[in-house]
Amino acid sequence: METLPHEKGFHVSWDQLHRDARALAWRLDGHGPDDGAWRAVIAITRGGMAPAMIVARELDIRLVDTISVKSYNHQTQSAPQVIKAPAADVIGDGTGVLVIDDLVDTGRTLEVVREYMPKAHVATVYAKPMGRPMVDTFITEVSQDTWIFFPWDMALQYVEPYRGK
C-alpha cells in the first residue's frame, strides 16, 4: 500500500514553531563572535522569516535582512539562484551573522547562501539528514522522506474519521 503524504507528515502548529524557534535562539545565545553576541540576522525567504523574527527578538538583534533563493518553479526543481541578496555592507563575509531558515532539506539552497556569506552561522529549526552538513545549529531532525507541514501552508478544516462515517 502506498503511503499518503499526511501519513509521513510532520504537522507544525504556530505554537510549536514558536517554541522551537525560541529553543533555537536559546541554543545560539552567547555563541556569537563578539563576546557571545551576533551582529545581524539574515532570514532565508520565505520560510525563514517567522523563525528569524523570533530569534532576532529573543536575542535582541535589531539588524535583520533577507536573502531570497529560488530553486523551484512551481513543483519543478532547478539550480538554486539568489534573486535578492542582503546588503553587502551589512554582511561582509558573514562574520557575526546568523542565517536562519525553517528547514534544511537537501542543502542545495544553503550551499548557495554559504557562497555569499562563508563565515556566517547557519541555523535551521528543522533538519533532514541530506542537508544536515550544511547547518551549524538546528533543533529537530526528521527523516528525509518526511514532509513538514508548516502553519503558513495550512488551514483548519474538518477531517473525516479514519474509519469513515
Number of C-alpha atoms within 10 A of each C-alpha: 3 5 7 8 13 12 10 13 14 14 13 16 14 12 10 13 19 16 14 21 26 22 17 25 22 14 14 20 15 14 14 16 12 11 8 11 17 23 18 22 26 27 25 28 19 13 15 22 20 20 26 31 18 19 24 22 13 16 17 12 16 12 13 19 19 20 21 19 20 15 16 12 8 6 7 7 10 10 11 17 15 14 9 13 16 18 11 11 7 15 22 16 16 22 18 21 25 27 28 32 26 24 24 24 22 17 19 16 21 22 15 16 23 17 12 19 20 15 16 23 22 23 27 26 24 22 27 19 15 14 18 19 14 21 20 12 19 24 16 13 14 16 12 13 12 15 16 17 15 16 15 11 7 11 7 6 6 6 7 8 7 6 5 6 5
